[in-house]
Amino acid sequence: MSARDTAVIVGQLKDREEAIDALYRVGLGLDLRDTQLLASALAADAELDSRSAAAERERAAP
């Protein structure tokens, strides 16, 4: 394996680890209702739309 191949693999693993870390921060931020933790996992211009999930819950309610 060449040094270039190794650098590519390391870069891919770093990207993957950052994505996993962001997903954990989203989940934990939601669970703890910690807006700062949640915001740290999202892009500055991110928009969350949970309207369809809320509508599903209303339809499924007994």
N, C-alpha and C positions, 0 to 999 in steps of 0.2 A: 504494500500500500504506500502510495507516495505521500509526501507532506501535504500536497494540495488536496488529495482525497481525505486525509485526516482532518484538515481544516474545514472542509465542507461538512463532514460528519459532525464535528464539534459544533459548528454553526447551527446545523439542524437540531441537534440535541439541546442547544441553548434556547432556540426558538420554542421548542416543544416544552421545555421546563418553564419558560416564561408564560406560555399559554395555560399550562396546568396550574401554575401559581395564581394566575388571574382568575381562573374558574373557582379555585378554593376561596379566594378573597370575596368573590361574588356571593358564593353560598354562605360563607360565614358572616359576611356583612348583612345579608338578608336575615339570617337566623338570629343574629344579635341586634338587628335593627340599628346597625352602626353605619351611618351614612358616609362617614369619612373612609371607612374600610371599603365599602362598596364603591365609592367614587374612585378609590385608588386602583381599582381593577378595570375601570372604563376609560375610554378616550374622552378627552375634554368635551367633545361635541356629541357624545353618545346620547341617545334618546331611548328610554324604556317605555314600551307600550304593553300594558297587561290587560287591556280591555277585552281581548278575546278570551283570555284565561278567566277573567271575572265572569264573563257571559256563560262560559262552560259551567262554572260552579253554580250559577243561578239556575241553569237548566237542570243540573243534577240534584239540586236540593230537594229533599222530600217535602 
